[in-house]
Amino acid sequence: MTRFDDHFQQALSDLSQKGLRRITQIMQPQQGPMVIRMIDNRLLCDFSSNDYLGLSHHPLLKERAQIWTEQVGVGARASRLVSGSLIFHQQVEEKVARFKRKEAALLFPSGWQANASVLPALFRLSQEQTGHKALVFTDRLNHASLHHGCAAAGAGQIRFRHNDLVHLTALLEKYQSEKGLRFIITESVFSMDGDQANIIGLRKIADQFNAFLYLDEAHATGILGVEGRGLSADQLGADLVMGTFSKALGCFGAYIAGSRAVCDWLINSCSGFIYSTALPPSMLGAMDAALDIVPTMDIERHRLLEKATWLRQQLQQVGLDTGLSSTPIIPIIIGENSKTLQAAKFLEENDILTIAIRPPTVPSHSSRLRIALTAIHDDRMLEQLCSSLVKLASFLTRQV
Ligand SMILES: Cc1ncc(COP(=O)(O)O)c(C=O)c1O
């Protein structure tokens, strides 16, 4: 107990009253996508994870994690610029660069850390090189880590309407006479909506206005694009692409990939790279194996996208709002926080785990269930999900 606890308790009860309080729930992963929720020992089929290809249990990832640990130990012992850079970091970075069709790549401990620290370094470049602040154009639905990167840099964001390239163009025109480097910051697949950005359109606009395109491919990598490279790799899409190993690649950690010059600059200027302990050998082993396997999983990717199309059609037929999803991330947009919590509970009673996503993760009045399909959900699980969601649709209608 501290004398400040009353403040914390009051803030927590304010959140509870608004239906916005969050808690951690301990889960014990089982076979495939099944989990046991420890608090009530309940076996649930998990439709909330980002393990899109089911690689988190893959034997090759586990084996390489063990082998690399045996070879050099559990921890990297230091940050990358001290003595923490191992041959394994170099090997994985080279593999990421080849996978993403870029000259070079850099690893980061997490995707959040990459976005939160790379953006401030990039924006500083504008001040240093031109003497003017960076002009930062961001999609309104960008992930929290991208917002954090802008906020940490003290950059005022010029926000364009979600995926609206006409609006982006109009804003770039409006600021055309301003000096300073221009940055367009967006995602290729939006994490809470499952819709996709128009990469070719973004590239054209970036070229037209001489803007630097930074693309977060966290949810596209492994799932979309040739061999799962994401949406930008084969279209000379982004100037700097960021991605994670924590979603379809089944493990942990993140990377940015771009030109050798930008990577070398970030080695010298990005605090999240410089002042953090290097990723450990076990994780590097798993990452390396994931990079070997992901390009070979075309059949799984194809089936996954087919399953998602089928499910969306079924849900739309019963009047559920799946937004503009076109990927295995399928939101069921409900609106009110309390109703969304009830919907998640309703599904739990049908042995299905989804999470009620509420503000500030999504805009006010757009709370939703976020369904994420994976390659390890079999047809029976999918049908169970679908029939439970059909029941949910009539449950929600009764609530109105
Ligand atoms: C779009 C996007 N970017 C970045 C991240 C952060 O990645 P990580 O989980 O590796 O920190 C996430 C994770 O939720 C995400 O959805």
Ligand as a Chemical Component Dictionary entry (heavy atoms), coordinates in Angstrom:
data_LIG
# 
_chem_comp.id                   LIG 
_chem_comp.type                 NON-POLYMER 
_chem_comp.pdbx_formal_charge   0 
_chem_comp.three_letter_code    LIG 
# 
loop_
_chem_comp_atom.comp_id 
_chem_comp_atom.atom_id 
_chem_comp_atom.alt_atom_id 
_chem_comp_atom.type_symbol 
_chem_comp_atom.charge 
_chem_comp_atom.model_Cartn_x 
_chem_comp_atom.model_Cartn_y 
_chem_comp_atom.model_Cartn_z 
_chem_comp_atom.pdbx_ordinal 
LIG C1 C1 C 0 0.033  -2.497 -36.242 1  
LIG C2 C2 C 0 0.891  -2.895 -35.094 2  
LIG N1 N1 N 0 2.118  -2.353 -34.994 3  
LIG C3 C3 C 0 2.940  -2.663 -33.973 4  
LIG C4 C4 C 0 2.550  -3.551 -32.996 5  
LIG C5 C5 C 0 3.477  -3.842 -31.848 6  
LIG O1 O1 O 0 4.132  -5.064 -32.071 7  
LIG P1 P1 P 0 4.695  -5.924 -30.860 8  
LIG O2 O2 O 0 3.555  -6.725 -30.343 9  
LIG O3 O3 O 0 5.765  -6.753 -31.470 10 
LIG O4 O4 O 0 5.212  -4.980 -29.835 11 
LIG C6 C6 C 0 1.299  -4.151 -33.062 12 
LIG C7 C7 C 0 0.899  -5.119 -32.022 13 
LIG O5 O5 O 0 -0.140 -5.162 -31.505 14 
LIG C8 C8 C 0 0.434  -3.797 -34.128 15 
LIG O6 O6 O 0 -0.792 -4.305 -34.199 16 
# 
loop_
_chem_comp_bond.comp_id 
_chem_comp_bond.atom_id_1 
_chem_comp_bond.atom_id_2 
_chem_comp_bond.value_order 
_chem_comp_bond.pdbx_ordinal 
LIG C1 C2 SING 1  
LIG C2 N1 SING 2  
LIG C2 C8 DOUB 3  
LIG N1 C3 DOUB 4  
LIG C3 C4 SING 5  
LIG C4 C5 SING 6  
LIG C4 C6 DOUB 7  
LIG C5 O1 SING 8  
LIG O1 P1 SING 9  
LIG P1 O2 DOUB 10 
LIG P1 O3 SING 11 
LIG P1 O4 SING 12 
LIG C6 C7 SING 13 
LIG C6 C8 SING 14 
LIG C7 O5 DOUB 15 
LIG C8 O6 SING 16 
# 
